[in-house]
Amino acid sequence: MSDWWTIGIAALALAISVISFICNWRHSESIIRRNKYPAVAWYQPILSKGDNNTTISITVCNHGPTEITAIWLGAFLSSKFKTEAWCKSEQVKTVRIKEDLKFNITDNLEEDITERFSGLYFDESWHCEGKPHSYKILFKFEYQPLIAYTSTVRTKIHFLLRPMVEDSTVTSWQIVPISWLRSLLPIF
């Protein structure tokens, strides 16, 4: 009976590695396709806490050998089982080699969260009701390389956004990259 468990676990590990290889094949960061597509680098989102609100932005850079003709960025915010569309960038035309693009997601992070979910309230400063809540951010990024017969490249990144609380006051936010698998699980 234990042999069947061993075979089952080995088969599952093999299936996961094959699926992972196929997913990596589709992305521009793949070593095999690096010569065909521009390599786009993500920078971790930057949080700037002001007096009453937090600004969040993210930057991407075209490290590839050719220009990109179109680029889009979408952001989604989720808590527990609920996901809300957060922003969708306008199409940017012609991204030059070694050029950085900064996308401003929001200037009012706390207000965006209170509009979509519960847990934050403002009383001269931002507070959390009960236990501080965590939120997930999903960024969907698409671009079109300036190479004949190539399709749009799509990639996703996931982050966990957690308020840092002192005396029930939100003093700052912590942002942590999380895996695709963890992004599927609800955060309570």
Protein Blocks (a to p, Z undefined) as FASTA:
>chain_A
ZZmmmmmmmmmmmmmmmmmmmmmmmpmklmklmmmpccdddddddddddfkbccdddddd
dfbfbdcfbdcddddddehjbccdfbdcdddehiaehiacdddfbfclmlmmmmmmghia
cehiacdehjaddddddddddddddbehiacdddddddddddddeehiafbdcdddddfk
lmmpccZZ
